[in-house]
Protein backbone atom coordinates (compact mmCIF):
# COMPACT_ATOMS: atom_id res chain seq x y z
CA UNK A 1 0.00 0.00 0.00
CA UNK A 2 1.38 3.39 -0.97
CA UNK A 3 1.16 6.79 0.64
CA UNK A 4 0.17 10.20 -0.65
CA UNK A 5 2.93 12.79 -0.31
CA UNK A 6 2.84 16.51 -1.06
CA UNK A 7 6.04 18.37 -1.94
CA UNK A 8 5.81 22.14 -2.12
CA UNK A 9 8.17 25.09 -2.51
CA UNK A 10 7.05 28.10 -0.45
CA UNK A 11 8.33 31.54 0.51
CA UNK A 12 8.61 32.77 4.09
CA UNK A 13 5.09 34.20 3.78
CA UNK A 14 3.71 30.92 2.42
CA UNK A 15 3.49 31.78 -1.29
CA UNK A 16 3.75 28.76 -3.60
CA UNK A 17 2.88 30.41 -6.94
CA UNK A 18 5.30 30.24 -9.89
CA UNK A 19 8.58 29.39 -8.17
CA UNK A 20 10.30 28.30 -11.38
CA UNK A 21 10.08 31.23 -13.77
CA UNK A 22 8.45 34.58 -14.65
CA UNK A 23 6.03 33.05 -17.16
CA UNK A 24 5.12 29.95 -15.16
CA UNK A 25 1.89 31.32 -13.66
CA UNK A 26 0.83 34.96 -13.93
CA UNK A 27 -2.75 34.33 -12.80
CA UNK A 28 -4.13 37.00 -10.50
CA UNK A 29 -1.59 39.48 -11.88
CA UNK A 30 1.32 37.73 -10.13
CA UNK A 31 4.58 39.46 -11.11
CA UNK A 32 7.17 37.65 -8.99
CA UNK A 33 7.53 34.33 -10.81
CA UNK A 34 10.96 32.72 -10.58
CA UNK A 35 11.57 33.62 -6.95
CA UNK A 36 13.21 30.25 -6.29
CA UNK A 37 16.00 30.59 -8.88
CA UNK A 38 18.58 32.34 -6.69
CA UNK A 39 18.30 29.61 -4.04
CA UNK A 40 18.38 26.51 -6.29
CA UNK A 41 21.59 24.98 -4.96
CA UNK A 42 22.85 21.40 -4.94
CA UNK A 43 21.35 20.77 -1.50
CA UNK A 44 17.86 21.50 -2.82
CA UNK A 45 18.41 19.46 -5.99
CA UNK A 46 19.70 16.49 -3.98
CA UNK A 47 16.54 16.43 -1.86
CA UNK A 48 14.30 16.75 -4.93
CA UNK A 49 16.06 13.81 -6.59
CA UNK A 50 15.57 11.74 -3.44
CA UNK A 51 11.84 12.50 -3.43
CA UNK A 52 11.37 11.65 -7.11
CA UNK A 53 13.31 8.42 -6.59
CA UNK A 54 10.44 7.18 -4.39
CA UNK A 55 7.66 7.89 -6.89
CA UNK A 56 5.11 5.24 -7.80
CA UNK A 57 2.77 7.64 -9.64
CA UNK A 58 1.90 11.34 -9.76
CA UNK A 59 -1.29 13.14 -8.80
CA UNK A 60 -1.47 16.61 -10.35
CA UNK A 61 -3.88 19.47 -10.79
CA UNK A 62 -4.72 20.48 -14.36
CA UNK A 63 -2.61 23.65 -14.40
CA UNK A 64 0.50 21.94 -13.01
CA UNK A 65 -0.01 19.03 -15.43
CA UNK A 66 -0.08 21.46 -18.35
CA UNK A 67 3.00 23.36 -17.12
CA UNK A 68 4.90 20.08 -16.74
CA UNK A 69 3.64 18.81 -20.12
CA UNK A 70 5.01 21.91 -21.82
CA UNK A 71 8.48 21.37 -20.37
CA UNK A 72 9.46 17.83 -19.36
CA UNK A 73 8.87 15.96 -22.65
CA UNK A 74 11.48 18.30 -24.18
CA UNK A 75 14.00 17.77 -21.37
CA UNK A 76 13.90 14.00 -21.03
CA UNK A 77 16.65 11.91 -19.45
CA UNK A 78 15.78 8.31 -18.52
CA UNK A 79 18.66 8.25 -16.02
CA UNK A 80 17.41 11.32 -14.15
CA UNK A 81 14.82 10.48 -11.45
CA UNK A 82 12.92 13.73 -12.06
CA UNK A 83 12.67 13.81 -15.86
CA UNK A 84 12.70 10.04 -16.24
CA UNK A 85 9.88 9.41 -13.78
CA UNK A 86 7.73 12.35 -14.86
CA UNK A 87 7.84 11.22 -18.47
CA UNK A 88 7.28 7.51 -17.82
CA UNK A 89 5.32 6.86 -14.64
CA UNK A 90 1.50 7.07 -14.44
CA UNK A 91 0.06 10.54 -13.99
CA UNK A 92 -3.40 11.10 -12.51
CA UNK A 93 -4.89 14.53 -13.18
CA UNK A 94 -7.67 15.87 -10.97
CA UNK A 95 -9.69 18.04 -13.35
CA UNK A 96 -13.24 18.78 -14.45
CA UNK A 97 -12.10 20.38 -17.73
CA UNK A 98 -9.27 18.24 -19.10
CA UNK A 99 -10.70 15.51 -21.34
CA UNK A 100 -7.87 14.11 -23.46
CA UNK A 101 -4.46 14.49 -21.80
CA UNK A 102 -1.73 14.43 -24.44
CA UNK A 103 1.25 13.77 -22.15
CA UNK A 104 1.00 10.24 -20.96
CA UNK A 105 0.62 7.87 -19.45
CA UNK A 106 -2.16 9.94 -17.89
CA UNK A 107 -5.64 9.37 -16.47
CA UNK A 108 -8.12 12.10 -15.63
CA UNK A 109 -9.90 11.78 -12.27
CA UNK A 110 -13.17 13.69 -12.22
CA UNK A 111 -16.56 13.63 -10.56
CA UNK A 112 -18.20 13.10 -7.21
CA UNK A 113 -16.06 10.06 -6.41
CA UNK A 114 -12.72 11.88 -6.69
CA UNK A 115 -11.74 11.24 -3.08
CA UNK A 116 -12.40 7.50 -3.26
CA UNK A 117 -10.60 7.29 -6.62
CA UNK A 118 -7.51 8.93 -5.16
CA UNK A 119 -7.53 6.55 -2.20
CA UNK A 120 -7.96 3.59 -4.57
CA UNK A 121 -4.99 4.69 -6.70
CA UNK A 122 -2.81 5.25 -3.62
CA UNK A 123 -3.67 1.92 -2.05
CA UNK A 124 -2.77 0.08 -5.26
CA UNK A 125 0.76 1.53 -5.30
CA UNK A 126 3.91 0.27 -3.67
CA UNK A 127 5.66 3.64 -3.91
CA UNK A 128 4.41 7.15 -3.30
CA UNK A 129 1.52 8.91 -5.00
CA UNK A 130 3.22 12.28 -5.27
CA UNK A 131 1.68 15.73 -5.58
CA UNK A 132 3.94 18.55 -6.77
CA UNK A 133 2.75 22.14 -7.04
CA UNK A 134 -0.99 21.89 -7.80
CA UNK A 135 -2.10 24.56 -5.33
CA UNK A 136 -5.87 24.09 -5.43
CA UNK A 137 -5.55 20.31 -5.38
CA UNK A 138 -3.09 20.49 -2.47
CA UNK A 139 -5.53 22.57 -0.44
CA UNK A 140 -8.37 20.19 -1.30
CA UNK A 141 -6.33 17.19 -0.15
CA UNK A 142 -5.21 18.85 3.09
CA UNK A 143 -8.79 19.83 3.91
CA UNK A 144 -9.79 16.15 3.70
CA UNK A 145 -6.85 14.69 5.65
CA UNK A 146 -5.66 12.82 2.56
CA UNK A 147 -1.99 13.86 2.79
CA UNK A 148 0.13 11.23 4.54
CA UNK A 149 3.37 13.21 4.38
CA UNK A 150 4.27 16.82 3.60
CA UNK A 151 7.66 17.89 2.25
CA UNK A 152 7.93 21.63 2.75
CA UNK A 153 10.86 23.56 1.26
CA UNK A 154 10.84 27.08 2.73
CA UNK A 155 13.00 29.58 0.86
CA UNK A 156 14.44 32.75 2.47
CA UNK A 157 12.38 35.27 0.51
CA UNK A 158 9.23 37.28 1.31
CA UNK A 159 6.92 38.39 -1.51
CA UNK A 160 3.80 39.90 0.01
CA UNK A 161 1.61 38.66 -2.85
CA UNK A 162 0.69 35.42 -4.59
CA UNK A 163 -1.25 32.20 -4.04
CA UNK A 164 -0.52 30.57 -0.70
CA UNK A 165 -0.42 26.91 0.24
CA UNK A 166 -2.33 27.30 3.51
CA UNK A 167 -5.40 29.51 3.09
CA UNK A 168 -7.58 30.88 5.86
CA UNK A 169 -10.17 28.32 6.87
CA UNK A 170 -8.04 25.17 6.71
CA UNK A 171 -8.40 22.37 9.24
CA UNK A 172 -6.36 22.85 12.46
CA UNK A 173 -3.87 19.98 12.18
CA UNK A 174 -0.86 18.93 14.25
CA UNK A 175 2.25 17.44 12.63
CA UNK A 176 5.44 15.74 13.72
CA UNK A 177 8.77 16.48 12.01
CA UNK A 178 10.27 13.30 10.58
CA UNK A 179 13.18 14.80 8.62
CA UNK A 180 14.99 18.13 8.79
CA UNK A 181 17.84 19.69 6.83
CA UNK A 182 19.03 23.07 5.57
CA UNK A 183 20.75 23.86 2.30
CA UNK A 184 23.81 26.12 1.87
CA UNK A 185 21.57 28.77 0.25
CA UNK A 186 19.40 28.90 3.37
CA UNK A 187 16.42 26.77 2.34
CA UNK A 188 14.77 24.99 5.27
CA UNK A 189 13.60 21.51 4.24
CA UNK A 190 11.22 19.75 6.59
CA UNK A 191 9.19 16.57 6.25
CA UNK A 192 6.00 16.48 8.30
CA UNK A 193 3.58 13.70 9.16
CA UNK A 194 0.08 14.63 10.39
CA UNK A 195 -0.76 13.38 13.88
CA UNK A 196 -4.38 14.53 14.16
CA UNK A 197 -6.30 17.68 15.08
CA UNK A 198 -4.37 20.49 16.74
CA UNK A 199 -4.93 20.87 20.49
CA UNK A 200 -5.05 24.06 22.53
CA UNK A 201 -4.15 25.07 26.07
CA UNK A 202 -2.38 27.62 28.24
CA UNK A 203 1.41 27.87 28.44
CA UNK A 204 2.91 27.84 31.93
Buried (B, 14 or more C-beta within 10 A) or exposed (E): EBBBBBBBBBBEEBBBBBBBBBEBBEEEEBEBBEBBEEBBEEBBEEBBEEBBEBBBBBBBBBBBBBBBBEBBBEEEEEEBBBBBBBBEBBBBBBBEEBEEBEBEEBEBBBEEEBEEBBBEBBEEBEBBBBBBBBBBBBBBBBBEEBBBBBBBBBBEBEBEEBBBBBEEEEEEBEBEEEEEEEBEBEBBBBBBBBEEEEEEEEEE
